[in-house]
Amino acid sequence: GLVRGALEATAGQRPLTDSLRTRLNELAASAPVVFRMTGDGFLEQREQSGGADAVLARRTLVLAAGPDRLRVRRCPAPSCGMYFLARRRDQAWCSLGCGNRARSTRRQPRETETLN
């Protein structure tokens, strides 16, 4: 429920409610992040303990408040509703299949009207 609420608000470009933001912050606080340098000189980030809920809360906060927040969308295709990160500004559907299904659904009523 927390993740869906955060993604729905973000996809609609609305701020998170105070209660949702507070609960996600509380959960994410129990998964501290540790940075370390690997042997090949790259920076590695690891989330320590806190459980799956804490890690999920932290990643939800990154999506809802991070640099990609304006790219979060909800697919409007019939029977989909999946959340996705848009690759283009005008991307409306999560996949080509959903786009085809949505366009086909829009065309069907017009085709049946002309047959009658």
MODELLER restraints for C-alpha pairs under 7 A, 6 or more apart:
rsr = mdl.restraints
at = mdl.atoms
rsr.add(forms.Gaussian(group=physical.xy_distance, feature=features.Distance(at['CA:2:A'], at['CA:20:A']), mean=6.58, stdev=0.5))
rsr.add(forms.Gaussian(group=physical.xy_distance, feature=features.Distance(at['CA:3:A'], at['CA:60:A']), mean=6.24, stdev=0.5))
rsr.add(forms.Gaussian(group=physical.xy_distance, feature=features.Distance(at['CA:6:A'], at['CA:16:A']), mean=6.18, stdev=0.5))
rsr.add(forms.Gaussian(group=physical.xy_distance, feature=features.Distance(at['CA:6:A'], at['CA:64:A']), mean=6.49, stdev=0.5))
rsr.add(forms.Gaussian(group=physical.xy_distance, feature=features.Distance(at['CA:7:A'], at['CA:64:A']), mean=6.69, stdev=0.5))
rsr.add(forms.Gaussian(group=physical.xy_distance, feature=features.Distance(at['CA:9:A'], at['CA:15:A']), mean=6.26, stdev=0.5))
rsr.add(forms.Gaussian(group=physical.xy_distance, feature=features.Distance(at['CA:9:A'], at['CA:16:A']), mean=6.00, stdev=0.5))
rsr.add(forms.Gaussian(group=physical.xy_distance, feature=features.Distance(at['CA:10:A'], at['CA:64:A']), mean=5.60, stdev=0.5))
rsr.add(forms.Gaussian(group=physical.xy_distance, feature=features.Distance(at['CA:10:A'], at['CA:69:A']), mean=6.44, stdev=0.5))
rsr.add(forms.Gaussian(group=physical.xy_distance, feature=features.Distance(at['CA:10:A'], at['CA:72:A']), mean=6.50, stdev=0.5))
rsr.add(forms.Gaussian(group=physical.xy_distance, feature=features.Distance(at['CA:11:A'], at['CA:72:A']), mean=5.01, stdev=0.5))
rsr.add(forms.Gaussian(group=physical.xy_distance, feature=features.Distance(at['CA:11:A'], at['CA:73:A']), mean=4.57, stdev=0.5))
rsr.add(forms.Gaussian(group=physical.xy_distance, feature=features.Distance(at['CA:11:A'], at['CA:74:A']), mean=6.10, stdev=0.5))
rsr.add(forms.Gaussian(group=physical.xy_distance, feature=features.Distance(at['CA:24:A'], at['CA:57:A']), mean=5.29, stdev=0.5))
rsr.add(forms.Gaussian(group=physical.xy_distance, feature=features.Distance(at['CA:27:A'], at['CA:53:A']), mean=6.80, stdev=0.5))
rsr.add(forms.Gaussian(group=physical.xy_distance, feature=features.Distance(at['CA:27:A'], at['CA:54:A']), mean=4.79, stdev=0.5))
rsr.add(forms.Gaussian(group=physical.xy_distance, feature=features.Distance(at['CA:27:A'], at['CA:57:A']), mean=5.96, stdev=0.5))
rsr.add(forms.Gaussian(group=physical.xy_distance, feature=features.Distance(at['CA:28:A'], at['CA:54:A']), mean=4.71, stdev=0.5))
rsr.add(forms.Gaussian(group=physical.xy_distance, feature=features.Distance(at['CA:28:A'], at['CA:55:A']), mean=6.50, stdev=0.5))
rsr.add(forms.Gaussian(group=physical.xy_distance, feature=features.Distance(at['CA:28:A'], at['CA:57:A']), mean=5.17, stdev=0.5))
rsr.add(forms.Gaussian(group=physical.xy_distance, feature=features.Distance(at['CA:28:A'], at['CA:58:A']), mean=4.68, stdev=0.5))
rsr.add(forms.Gaussian(group=physical.xy_distance, feature=features.Distance(at['CA:30:A'], at['CA:50:A']), mean=4.82, stdev=0.5))
rsr.add(forms.Gaussian(group=physical.xy_distance, feature=features.Distance(at['CA:30:A'], at['CA:54:A']), mean=5.99, stdev=0.5))
rsr.add(forms.Gaussian(group=physical.xy_distance, feature=features.Distance(at['CA:31:A'], at['CA:47:A']), mean=5.86, stdev=0.5))
rsr.add(forms.Gaussian(group=physical.xy_distance, feature=features.Distance(at['CA:31:A'], at['CA:48:A']), mean=5.51, stdev=0.5))
rsr.add(forms.Gaussian(group=physical.xy_distance, feature=features.Distance(at['CA:31:A'], at['CA:49:A']), mean=5.61, stdev=0.5))
rsr.add(forms.Gaussian(group=physical.xy_distance, feature=features.Distance(at['CA:31:A'], at['CA:50:A']), mean=4.41, stdev=0.5))
rsr.add(forms.Gaussian(group=physical.xy_distance, feature=features.Distance(at['CA:31:A'], at['CA:54:A']), mean=5.43, stdev=0.5))
rsr.add(forms.Gaussian(group=physical.xy_distance, feature=features.Distance(at['CA:31:A'], at['CA:55:A']), mean=6.18, stdev=0.5))
rsr.add(forms.Gaussian(group=physical.xy_distance, feature=features.Distance(at['CA:32:A'], at['CA:47:A']), mean=5.76, stdev=0.5))
rsr.add(forms.Gaussian(group=physical.xy_distance, feature=features.Distance(at['CA:32:A'], at['CA:48:A']), mean=5.50, stdev=0.5))
rsr.add(forms.Gaussian(group=physical.xy_distance, feature=features.Distance(at['CA:33:A'], at['CA:45:A']), mean=6.63, stdev=0.5))
rsr.add(forms.Gaussian(group=physical.xy_distance, feature=features.Distance(at['CA:33:A'], at['CA:46:A']), mean=5.59, stdev=0.5))
rsr.add(forms.Gaussian(group=physical.xy_distance, feature=features.Distance(at['CA:33:A'], at['CA:47:A']), mean=4.49, stdev=0.5))
rsr.add(forms.Gaussian(group=physical.xy_distance, feature=features.Distance(at['CA:33:A'], at['CA:48:A']), mean=6.07, stdev=0.5))
rsr.add(forms.Gaussian(group=physical.xy_distance, feature=features.Distance(at['CA:34:A'], at['CA:45:A']), mean=5.80, stdev=0.5))
rsr.add(forms.Gaussian(group=physical.xy_distance, feature=features.Distance(at['CA:34:A'], at['CA:46:A']), mean=5.24, stdev=0.5))
rsr.add(forms.Gaussian(group=physical.xy_distance, feature=features.Distance(at['CA:34:A'], at['CA:47:A']), mean=6.23, stdev=0.5))
rsr.add(forms.Gaussian(group=physical.xy_distance, feature=features.Distance(at['CA:34:A'], at['CA:48:A']), mean=6.90, stdev=0.5))
rsr.add(forms.Gaussian(group=physical.xy_distance, feature=features.Distance(at['CA:35:A'], at['CA:43:A']), mean=6.83, stdev=0.5))
rsr.add(forms.Gaussian(group=physical.xy_distance, feature=features.Distance(at['CA:35:A'], at['CA:44:A']), mean=5.66, stdev=0.5))
rsr.add(forms.Gaussian(group=physical.xy_distance, feature=features.Distance(at['CA:35:A'], at['CA:45:A']), mean=4.64, stdev=0.5))
rsr.add(forms.Gaussian(group=physical.xy_distance, feature=features.Distance(at['CA:35:A'], at['CA:46:A']), mean=6.41, stdev=0.5))
rsr.add(forms.Gaussian(group=physical.xy_distance, feature=features.Distance(at['CA:36:A'], at['CA:43:A']), mean=5.86, stdev=0.5))
rsr.add(forms.Gaussian(group=physical.xy_distance, feature=features.Distance(at['CA:36:A'], at['CA:44:A']), mean=5.32, stdev=0.5))
rsr.add(forms.Gaussian(group=physical.xy_distance, feature=features.Distance(at['CA:36:A'], at['CA:45:A']), mean=6.63, stdev=0.5))
rsr.add(forms.Gaussian(group=physical.xy_distance, feature=features.Distance(at['CA:37:A'], at['CA:43:A']), mean=4.62, stdev=0.5))
rsr.add(forms.Gaussian(group=physical.xy_distance, feature=features.Distance(at['CA:37:A'], at['CA:44:A']), mean=5.90, stdev=0.5))
rsr.add(forms.Gaussian(group=physical.xy_distance, feature=features.Distance(at['CA:38:A'], at['CA:44:A']), mean=6.57, stdev=0.5))
rsr.add(forms.Gaussian(group=physical.xy_distance, feature=features.Distance(at['CA:63:A'], at['CA:69:A']), mean=5.54, stdev=0.5))
rsr.add(forms.Gaussian(group=physical.xy_distance, feature=features.Distance(at['CA:71:A'], at['CA:85:A']), mean=5.09, stdev=0.5))
rsr.add(forms.Gaussian(group=physical.xy_distance, feature=features.Distance(at['CA:71:A'], at['CA:86:A']), mean=5.04, stdev=0.5))
rsr.add(forms.Gaussian(group=physical.xy_distance, feature=features.Distance(at['CA:72:A'], at['CA:83:A']), mean=6.84, stdev=0.5))
rsr.add(forms.Gaussian(group=physical.xy_distance, feature=features.Distance(at['CA:72:A'], at['CA:84:A']), mean=5.74, stdev=0.5))
rsr.add(forms.Gaussian(group=physical.xy_distance, feature=features.Distance(at['CA:72:A'], at['CA:85:A']), mean=4.71, stdev=0.5))
rsr.add(forms.Gaussian(group=physical.xy_distance, feature=features.Distance(at['CA:72:A'], at['CA:86:A']), mean=6.41, stdev=0.5))
rsr.add(forms.Gaussian(group=physical.xy_distance, feature=features.Distance(at['CA:73:A'], at['CA:83:A']), mean=5.57, stdev=0.5))
rsr.add(forms.Gaussian(group=physical.xy_distance, feature=features.Distance(at['CA:73:A'], at['CA:84:A']), mean=5.45, stdev=0.5))
rsr.add(forms.Gaussian(group=physical.xy_distance, feature=features.Distance(at['CA:73:A'], at['CA:85:A']), mean=6.20, stdev=0.5))
rsr.add(forms.Gaussian(group=physical.xy_distance, feature=features.Distance(at['CA:73:A'], at['CA:86:A']), mean=6.63, stdev=0.5))
rsr.add(forms.Gaussian(group=physical.xy_distance, feature=features.Distance(at['CA:74:A'], at['CA:81:A']), mean=5.71, stdev=0.5))
rsr.add(forms.Gaussian(group=physical.xy_distance, feature=features.Distance(at['CA:74:A'], at['CA:82:A']), mean=5.67, stdev=0.5))
rsr.add(forms.Gaussian(group=physical.xy_distance, feature=features.Distance(at['CA:74:A'], at['CA:83:A']), mean=4.38, stdev=0.5))
rsr.add(forms.Gaussian(group=physical.xy_distance, feature=features.Distance(at['CA:74:A'], at['CA:84:A']), mean=6.36, stdev=0.5))
rsr.add(forms.Gaussian(group=physical.xy_distance, feature=features.Distance(at['CA:75:A'], at['CA:81:A']), mean=4.78, stdev=0.5))
rsr.add(forms.Gaussian(group=physical.xy_distance, feature=features.Distance(at['CA:75:A'], at['CA:82:A']), mean=5.43, stdev=0.5))
rsr.add(forms.Gaussian(group=physical.xy_distance, feature=features.Distance(at['CA:75:A'], at['CA:83:A']), mean=6.22, stdev=0.5))
rsr.add(forms.Gaussian(group=physical.xy_distance, feature=features.Distance(at['CA:75:A'], at['CA:92:A']), mean=6.68, stdev=0.5))
rsr.add(forms.Gaussian(group=physical.xy_distance, feature=features.Distance(at['CA:75:A'], at['CA:93:A']), mean=4.93, stdev=0.5))
rsr.add(forms.Gaussian(group=physical.xy_distance, feature=features.Distance(at['CA:75:A'], at['CA:94:A']), mean=5.61, stdev=0.5))
rsr.add(forms.Gaussian(group=physical.xy_distance, feature=features.Distance(at['CA:76:A'], at['CA:93:A']), mean=6.68, stdev=0.5))
rsr.add(forms.Gaussian(group=physical.xy_distance, feature=features.Distance(at['CA:77:A'], at['CA:93:A']), mean=6.78, stdev=0.5))
rsr.add(forms.Gaussian(group=physical.xy_distance, feature=features.Distance(at['CA:77:A'], at['CA:98:A']), mean=5.50, stdev=0.5))
rsr.add(forms.Gaussian(group=physical.xy_distance, feature=features.Distance(at['CA:77:A'], at['CA:99:A']), mean=6.77, stdev=0.5))
rsr.add(forms.Gaussian(group=physical.xy_distance, feature=features.Distance(at['CA:77:A'], at['CA:101:A']), mean=6.76, stdev=0.5))
rsr.add(forms.Gaussian(group=physical.xy_distance, feature=features.Distance(at['CA:77:A'], at['CA:102:A']), mean=5.01, stdev=0.5))
rsr.add(forms.Gaussian(group=physical.xy_distance, feature=features.Distance(at['CA:78:A'], at['CA:102:A']), mean=6.28, stdev=0.5))
rsr.add(forms.Gaussian(group=physical.xy_distance, feature=features.Distance(at['CA:84:A'], at['CA:94:A']), mean=5.96, stdev=0.5))
rsr.add(forms.Gaussian(group=physical.xy_distance, feature=features.Distance(at['CA:93:A'], at['CA:99:A']), mean=5.57, stdev=0.5))
